[in-house]
Amino acid sequence: MTVDRPPGRFDWLRRHRRWCFALVVAALLVQMAFAMITTAVEQTPTIDEPVYVGTAVVYLEQHSLRYNPEHPPLGKLIIASGVAFAGVRLDPAFAGDQTQLGRQVLYESGNDPGRLMLLARLPVIVLTLLFGLVVFAFATDLTGPVGGSAALALYAFSPDLIAQGSLATLDVPAAGFLLTSVWLLWRARRRPVRYLPLAGLALGAAVATKMSTLTAVPVLLLLVVLSVWYARHDRFLRRLGLGAAAAAGVALIAIAVVWASYLAVDPGLRWTTPPGLPALHGLRSLAGRLPLPAPYRDGMRVQFGFEDQVWGGFLFGRQYLGSLWYYLPAALLVKTPLGMVALWPAGAVAMVAVPRLRPAAPYVLVPAGVLLAAAMTGSRDLGVRYAIFVPMFLAVAAAGVVALRRRWIPVAAAALVVFAAVSSLRTFPYYLPYSNEAFGGPAQTHLRLHDSNVDWGQDLGRLADRLRQRYPGEPTWLVYKGSGLPSYYGINAADPLTVPPDQVHGLLAVSDSAIAKADDHLASLITGSTPIDEVGHSITIYHRP
């Protein structure tokens, strides 16, 4: 005899489980899209963006590789897919450098810089959202849809990913392509024939977007061997040989993608090596032997030249020359929501401790660790964007927390995700200068960090609005660190660094990055001034009597 069981309160959810998770994914991505689009609309060009946009215009109109050789073309081709709809005009006779090119395209050619920048940023925004789906799929493969949803929430509410994903730059695309390649290699453990070629395409896309991803190539090729090893059940030597052959195949596909990105710009691959590139010695000489296009190899020499320079840094209120090995971990600690600070290491521990997750540790933790170690040895302490892969990979790792067998863990994990989300929402729409509550929030970030961590020139338009609304007609002096053109936005300001301090009276607006690295002249101006306002947590307005 069968007794009908009364419907339980969760039966409907169980029957429609897939649709519920689909709604969660959609809601998280819609939130992220709204945050990024709002940011993209409100922010004026950051320091690097005009160079990439100008180069994209040259790609479209002149099919020339002569600008910005230090970065491969794919990321700028992605930006060009939006710029193509802007109706950009560029004088064919223009012959300036890449910085002048950016200003020419944005402000001196009759283009609308606001519309142009939005169109350039939209393809990166779309890519950032697609990489969120990769995070969800990867974490779901490891821990199920609950873990996948938690990972996507950490990704979608990451202030750094929102900030960098809303810009026409290369950091998020390069890191996202790498993560995609790693996820496909994980899936290749069961279906190598299907997923290894796709992993090669994604790896090639990463290398064709930013040269710093080359550090991860040996790691990913070893993961190819590992995936084939799991997929096959042959003898030891045969499995090893098949793995090595598969790694070679993936490498060839990646190399082909790099070549294709250059040929897409200039099918004739016309290239002249720029003068003054550093000579290659020691291990660096291997770069000259890579089977990659000549402009790629010369671009690596440009990057080596950057690494050989002595750059200035700013950390926790101290200005210094050179680089600090602990700069990126310290900056990440400041700029990561506290809920993520707790969940990232917890997930990494779970990935190593839980037997069913342990096979994924080499795929998730090792590439992120190698990339971070390489970035920590770099000479430029200019922002956590150099480690933007960390919130991507560790969002996946954090999903491992749901595999821990303790009753209180799901509640604690959910609370930490909500805490991270609330912290992110509170900073809207000022994501670039975000810092967590332990360090005073975005209003205090400039006291601890500088450059792209807080002030990358993004608030020139907001400054113009503030001056019109609150200080109309007042004499204004401006120290601006950025690529925007103040006069275009209606800012009629003089440079206070060109005159003695006793001649500077009225309003003094200073980019916070300039304050962090102020010389004696600027420091004297600031000392004799009273702070009266701030714009976007990146520009401080003073009054000088």
Phi, psi and omega in degrees: 000131182259129178256124179292129178272131178299141181300132178279164183292338182256005182298318181298319179296321180294319181292329184246032185303316184296318180292326179296315179293326177297321178294321178298313179300313181298317181297317180295317181289324176296318176301315181294319179298316180299316180295317183289319181293318177301315179297317181297324181288321189275337186268137172280169187303135173278178191298316185277334190300315182302326178296315181292320180292315178299319178296321178298321178296318178296321176304314185290317189268324188243351179052046183242144181259010192288340182261148175052051181290345181291349174234138178296170191279338195301315180300322179285332173293323176297315176299321181297333179296336173270320181299331182302337181267004186267351183062043186290143175243133177221130179298120180301338181274358181300135184222022180281183178279181188289332175292315176296326178300314180300316179293321179299314182293317186280319193239345190239008182241013179081012179274160175269104186297326179295311178295318181297316180293323178296316179295326178289328183278333185302316179299324178290323176299314179299315178300317180301319178293320179295323177294332173298321175296325176296316177302314179298314182295318181297310181294326177294320176302326185274320191229359183096174186294333177294312177296322178298319179294320178297317179297316180295323178298316179296321178293310188291335180259004179294117180300325180293319179291322177296315182297309184283330179288347180263007182247153177275067180231184191252349190294310181294314177303316181297313181294321180293321176297322178296313178301318179299318179298318179296317179299318179294326176293324176297315179292334180293347176299333180255326181226075185296323183296324181283317193262335182297316176299322178294322177297322177297319177297316181293320177297316177300321178297321178296312182293330179277000178255318182209135186288338180298339179288349177301331179302327184276347186301311178302322180296314182292327177292325174294325177293330174300313178300318181296319180295317178295323178301316179290328185283332185258157178231033179274186176292164186307305185296324180292318178297318179295317180294319177295322178296317179296319178295319178295320178298319177297320178295317178297319178299318180296320177297317179298317179298320179298323178296318179299313178301317181298324181295322177288318181292333177295328177281310184222097181302336178275352180047050177285127185206135174238125181298126180296148178288154171082014179288145181294147176287154181260126179228158176061224181296332180296334181297339177297332180299327181286351182252000180292143181281056183238161182303151180304319178296330176293313181295321177291326176298324176296324177293323175299315179297320176300322177298319176298317182293334180280347178282159175261115182257157176266151179227172180209120182214126178052043175083359181251127175269138183211162174257147183092204181226155177247131184297333183265007184301308184297313176302320180293317180294322177296323178298322179288319193259010179251130176307143187298327176299322177288323178303326178279319187283327181301303180294326178298317178294321178297319177296317179298322181296330178273327188275326184276121186304320184286342177265343187303322179299338181276346184303315178298332182281323186265313189274321185292311178302318179297318180295317179294316179298319180294318179299319179294317180295326180292337179270358180291165184267355187248104176268074190241004176150158179287354176298336176290348178233034184293345176291338184298307179295339176286303183293320184282342169296318176296315180299322183298335178299338179298341180300326183291347179273353179283136187266073173221136184298326185279346186295314179302320179294315180296318180297317179298320179296320180292323176297315179296319178301315179297319181296316180296318179300319179292315181297326182293336182273351181307135357260025185259070185281328184298317180272017183301140160217157187282175187296330180295338181246019171094001179078180186299334180292342183251000185300322184296344178281345186240331184223172180214190177054225188290356173284340187212316188222102181242024180084014191279349190247024179296318177297319178295323177298316179301316179297318182295318180295321179292320187282318188253334187229049182296134175081354182281140177298135188231138174240143188224130168243101188246128176255097182178183183254357179289162179253104186306318184296331179297325182270008177086017179268111179259089187227148177262164180269114183287347182279355181261359181226161176298150182303328183287355176263358183263113179224151180104220181271137176236108179259127186227129173298138183295331176294325176291324177296318182300326183242038185294136172276184185298323182295309181294321179300322178295320178298316183292320182300324181270018183237162178245122178292130183235348184195163173218152184235117175063017185060024180225347178228130179253135178254127178247163171241130176246122182290000000 
